[in-house]
Amino acid sequence: MNPEPDDLLRLRDCSNFAHSARHELLTPLSGLTMLLAAARDGGAHDNLARLLDQALTATERATRIVRACVEFVDADLPVSTMVAVDTGLVCAEAQAGLRASEPRFERAVVEVMAPLPTVHGDTGLLRRVFVSLLDNAVRYTREVPARVLVSAVPQGEAWRFEIADRGIGLSAEQRARVCGAFERLHAWDSIPGVGLSLATSRRVVVRHGGELGLRARDGGGTIAWFTLPRG
């Protein structure tokens, strides 16, 4: 039996993702192999320490890619635990987690413009969206400390959430491309990132019946926005 067109498209998407994931993983793993081989062959103590530091960095990068791939795939599953979610609380939890785990977030100022609404959805998945968008807002900022504005307004039958930064900004072409899987605008060495957080967040939001996108912010920076159904 031949697959239906939608099933075929889904299989092609899965195949493309698998090939991209393999390429992303092989980069740090190949480097790790060479570094460990060099360390095995010996050398000066200072050189050995440097090689081991680089090997550790490659291992951490590969680990982050694996975890991000799992989150990306899981985000395409149907949302089965729909409950009332206080997005204000979820946003606060996302901030707390980032401040505890990301040094660049310690001094960030996040201003919530008004109480955020309660929606129906999966708490853990929606928290992941806030973590991703807040992290990106601070990761690419030009301000010190970074200042991020979070807001939500009714838009028809949905709530429209916006997370605004004063970061480096994106061109229209970059905004259209950056939500794709493994789309990074900067080399890992300059701004570490797997390139899956926005793609995963978009999948989560779509599974909740909403949309996610980016737009330029007046005066510089970017606004990440997403919608969730009201009620």
C-alpha positions in Angstrom: 0.0 0.0 0.0 1.4 3.4 -1.0 1.5 6.1 1.7 -1.0 8.9 1.5 0.3 12.3 0.3 0.3 13.8 3.9 2.0 10.7 5.2 4.6 10.9 2.4 5.3 14.5 3.2 5.7 13.7 6.9 8.1 10.9 6.1 10.2 13.2 3.9 10.2 15.8 6.7 11.4 13.1 9.1 14.1 12.0 6.7 15.3 15.5 6.1 15.4 16.1 9.9 17.3 12.9 10.5 19.9 13.7 7.9 20.3 17.2 9.3 20.6 15.9 12.8 23.3 13.4 11.7 25.3 16.2 10.1 25.0 18.4 13.3 26.1 15.6 15.5 29.0 14.4 13.4 30.6 17.8 13.6 31.3 17.8 17.4 31.8 14.0 17.4 34.4 14.0 14.7 36.2 16.8 16.5 36.0 14.8 19.8 37.5 11.7 18.1 40.5 13.7 16.8 41.0 15.4 20.1 40.9 12.2 22.1 43.3 10.6 19.6 45.7 13.5 20.0 45.4 13.2 23.8 46.1 9.4 23.7 49.3 10.0 21.7 50.5 12.1 24.6 52.3 15.5 24.6 53.2 18.3 26.9 51.0 18.6 30.0 49.7 22.0 29.0 48.8 20.8 25.6 47.0 17.8 27.0 44.9 20.0 29.3 43.9 22.1 26.3 42.9 19.1 24.3 40.8 17.8 27.1 39.1 21.1 27.5 38.2 21.1 23.8 37.0 17.5 24.0 34.7 18.4 26.9 33.3 21.3 24.9 32.6 19.0 22.0 30.9 16.5 24.3 28.7 19.2 25.8 27.7 20.4 22.3 26.8 16.9 21.2 24.8 16.4 24.4 22.8 19.6 23.8 22.1 18.6 20.2 20.7 15.2 21.3 18.5 16.8 24.0 17.2 19.4 21.5 16.4 16.8 18.9 14.3 14.8 21.4 12.4 18.0 22.4 11.9 18.9 18.7 10.4 15.4 17.9 8.3 15.3 21.1 6.9 18.8 20.3 5.1 17.3 17.3 3.0 14.8 19.4 -0.6 15.7 20.2 -1.1 17.7 23.4 -2.8 15.2 25.7 -2.6 17.1 29.1 -4.7 20.2 28.5 -5.2 22.0 31.8 -5.7 25.6 32.9 -2.2 27.2 32.6 -1.4 30.5 34.3 1.1 31.9 31.8 2.2 34.6 34.3 3.4 31.8 36.6 4.9 29.8 33.7 6.8 32.9 32.6 8.2 33.5 36.1 9.2 29.8 36.3 11.0 30.1 33.0 12.9 33.2 34.2 13.9 31.4 37.4 15.3 28.4 35.6 17.3 30.6 33.2 18.7 32.7 36.0 19.9 29.5 37.8 21.4 27.9 34.7 22.5 30.6 32.3 25.1 33.2 33.6 24.2 35.7 30.9 20.6 35.8 32.3 21.6 36.6 35.8 21.4 40.4 35.3 18.7 40.4 32.7 15.6 42.6 33.4 12.3 41.1 32.4 9.4 43.4 32.6 5.9 41.9 32.3 3.7 44.8 31.0 0.4 43.5 32.6 -0.8 40.3 34.2 -0.6 37.5 31.7 -3.7 35.4 31.0 -4.7 31.9 31.8 -5.0 29.5 28.8 -5.6 25.8 28.3 -2.6 23.7 27.3 0.3 21.6 28.5 2.2 23.5 31.3 5.6 21.9 30.6 5.4 22.6 26.8 4.3 26.2 27.2 7.1 26.7 29.8 9.5 25.5 27.2 8.2 28.2 24.8 8.8 30.9 27.3 12.3 29.6 28.1 13.2 29.5 24.5 12.0 33.0 23.6 13.3 34.6 26.8 16.7 32.9 26.3 16.9 34.1 22.7 16.0 37.7 23.7 18.9 37.9 26.2 21.3 35.8 24.1 21.4 38.2 21.2 20.9 41.5 23.1 23.2 44.6 22.8 22.1 46.1 26.1 23.9 45.5 29.4 21.9 44.5 31.3 19.5 43.0 28.8 16.0 44.3 29.1 13.1 42.3 27.8 9.4 43.2 27.6 6.7 40.6 27.9 3.1 41.3 27.1 -0.2 39.7 26.0 -3.3 41.2 24.4 -6.5 39.7 23.1 -6.6 39.2 19.4 -10.0 37.9 18.2 -10.4 34.4 19.6 -6.8 34.2 20.7 -4.3 35.8 23.0 -1.2 37.3 21.3 2.0 37.1 23.4 5.0 39.3 22.6 8.6 39.1 23.9 10.5 42.2 22.8 14.3 42.7 22.9 16.8 45.3 21.9 19.1 42.7 20.3 21.0 42.6 17.1 17.9 42.5 15.0 17.1 40.3 12.0 16.4 41.0 8.3 13.1 39.9 6.8 14.9 37.0 5.1 16.5 36.0 8.4 13.2 36.2 10.3 11.6 33.9 7.6 14.5 31.4 7.9 15.4 31.3 11.5 12.4 29.3 12.7 13.5 26.3 10.6 15.3 23.3 12.1 19.1 23.7 12.6 19.0 27.3 11.3 21.7 29.3 13.1 22.7 32.8 12.2 26.0 32.7 14.0 28.8 30.2 14.4 28.8 28.0 17.5 32.0 29.6 18.7 30.6 33.1 18.7 27.1 32.5 20.1 26.5 28.9 21.1 23.1 27.4 20.1 21.8 24.2 18.5 19.4 26.0 16.1 16.2 24.1 17.2 14.7 26.2 20.0 12.5 28.4 17.7 11.5 25.4 15.5 10.5 23.5 18.6 8.6 26.4 20.0 6.7 26.8 16.8 5.7 23.1 16.8 4.5 23.4 20.4 2.4 26.5 19.6 0.9 25.0 16.5 -0.1 21.9 18.5 -1.9 24.3 20.8 -3.8 25.8 17.9 -1.7 28.9 17.6 1.0 30.5 15.5 4.5 31.8 16.2 6.6 34.3 14.3 9.1 37.2 14.5 8.9 40.8 13.5 11.2 43.8 13.7 10.9 46.1 16.8 10.7 49.8 16.2 14.0 51.4 17.3 16.0 48.1 16.9 15.7 44.6 18.1 13.2 41.8 17.6 9.7 40.9 18.8 9.0 37.2 19.1 5.2 36.6 19.1 2.9 33.7 19.4 -0.9 33.2 19.8 -2.9 30.8 21.9 -6.6 30.2 21.8 -8.7 32.0 24.4 -10.9 29.9 26.6 
